[in-house]
Amino acid sequence: MKKKINTYILVLAVLLVWGVVIYKFFSSTTVLENNRSAGFTNKEVKKIVEDSIQNFEIKTNYRDPFLGVIRVRSKPRKKKEIIVKKTVRFPKIQYSGIISAGAKTTYIIKINNAQYFYKLSDTNKEVRLLSGDKEKIEVQYKDEAKTYFFKK
């Protein structure tokens, strides 16, 4: 009889513990939903980017317990440089036409809605004319080249 009572008490204790765990789980999800409905979002969280490669040196001048030899000092790691290529944002460029008088050729180019007259290898507003013909021109802006076609 005493064994049955102990078994019932243990079953009740297990059910009580699992009930508390399940209650805590579901109450935490309702708190998250209430925060979302109140306007709290995780957009304000900023990621902190840390240098993933750390510069360290292991100084080992002790006897290795597994190999039985004395280890020499290791060389420190060289830090790798990460080069991020920035994208160049071209100004608004439009090829408006060409004026040719014999050997002299002048190109009409609009840069940010301002009209400019270019000859080959001229530079204005950091825009350099590399080449051109009746249908297209090639310009360079901050070490990047693009081709623009004639628009009527």
CORVENBEL-V175821 format. One record per helix or strand. SS is the DSSP state (H for helix, E for strand). FROM is the first residue (numbers start at 0). LEN is the number of residues. If there is no record, write none. Layout:
BEGIN
ss = [SS;SS]
from = [FROM;FROM]
len = [LEN;LEN]
END
This chain:
BEGIN
ss = [H;E;E;E;E;E;E;E;E;E]
from = [1;62;69;92;103;113;122;126;135;143]
len = [36;1;1;9;8;5;2;6;6;7]
END
